[in-house]
Amino acid sequence: MSELYLSPKDLGVKNHIAVLPCGSLEKSRNVKWTTKELKYYLSYVINGSSMDRMFGGVIFNPIIGREGHFIHPLYAGFGNPVVKVDWQEALDNLFKAGENIPAASQVAFEPVDIWVCLPYPDQSQTTFGEVGGRELDFRLEEDRYLALSWWIREFLAKWNNHSSSLSQLSFKGFVWQREALQAEDISLLKRINSFINSNNLLSMWLANYGSTGVLNSKDYGFDVCSVNPNYYGNNTGNDYQWINNNSNFIKCYNMGMQINYGKGMIFSEHHLADYLNLGLPGYNNYLEDCLIVYQFHNITMKEAYIHSIVDYIRIYCGIKNIYTKVDYPGISY
């Protein structure tokens, strides 16, 4: 056991990484991130002007291909089967002019890291489409591997073709979409992570605290495992001690941290303060040198800037390591 958090410095990546879902379960696809939205992630905005860097990296997470065809495994049962054309559409959307990756390059205050989630090859799909002259059936591991390696090669070809206009961006690697591992994915993961590494790129997994396989993430070829404490405030049965427990766990196993920020029934008012408070040196000390991935729920950074400016400022202070503890009524630590 390491007793050290996973450090972004050891990986050669920028810290404080925001997940950007491309699409949703709602009828509106919302697959695009424009400069108007990304500005608030990639720069610290004061009175409408970008004044400093915000997040050091972003993860683009393709949720949907064509309307009603969900790439993300969490939503697969709500739509139609996903085929090759959906994977291709998700790929094309990532590089669409003025959106997503190109838009990030346009508004980056400083050079920023880019990560991208891999589509999940669901084993229920038996007629995915043709790759390399072969009609793929995802009941077969070889076919799942061929689909993933094809998509990775296609992505890298597009990145290279656009490289002259992406000077503010550095592509770091791919992210596995499932939060818990299935036994039938283990062998595939080892193969595809090896393929990713052979391209001098990193592989990341965003796991849940207690997920199946989380103790063995390095055995499966993941360079980065960042763990979600499953804390959303005291409106659920998981109180702030889940942050402390998760912190002890990831320190033992040399992993990164996830921070949840959101609005809605399960989020209590002070959940963001709890994440930032408990990351300070007097508590768990993960804000300074632990790789941190931020998950946003029912809110964007632009919405936070407009409607919850205090939260926006606090996130910035946590990123810049100038945050100080916030006390609130009823705080118990």
C-alpha angles and dihedrals in degrees: 000000000000106000085209131104118236103268122214087213091063090052095045093237135122117256132235104050123191123210114226114194113213102210134353144220089263119098092254107080097211092187096154134083110196131197089259090062100033093052089076093051099045099039138033106244123210119179090345096308128108108242106165144356119287118181118016093213144008134211116215107209115194108215101169142022114190116003109288094016109106118201095184110087092223090068101031093109093057097063147029124298114283118236137179094281090060093052088048092049092051089051093049091049091057090061100035111137113266094007140088111339097012090046091052090056091051096055103031108129089201131002109298136196121244126207127178131202117234119235111251116243099221112209092222089071109092099165106044098150139260123312121172092351093307128110104228125228113187093209083079119073092212091058092048089051092048091052094049095044089048091052092048092051091047091050093049091048090053091046091052092047090053096038095110090063096041099065092132092055134077118194111220107174153283133305128215110232103211116088092206126036125239121215091238090058098055099086091042091051093053090052098045094044089052089051090050091050091048086063090055091252135124131244121218134192123196100205133181120241104266094015119156108267098015093121091056101044094125091051088060092053101259114149091192130035114178115185129216113220090205090231118144100157133287094299087092131051091262110088128191091281086080087069090052093046092047091048092054090047097051091045090055093049100036097246138141132252134244122211120202120210122175154122129246143072098313095048117086121205099258103040094111091050089052092053093048097040093051091049092063123106092256090061125021100335097214098133094074107049111000122102105250128195119193122215117198121204123194092338139075129207090253089055090047090052092051101038107018105030092160090060090047091054093045092053089051091049091050091051092049092045093239097109118127126198117280116211120204136178111289097013108158104195 
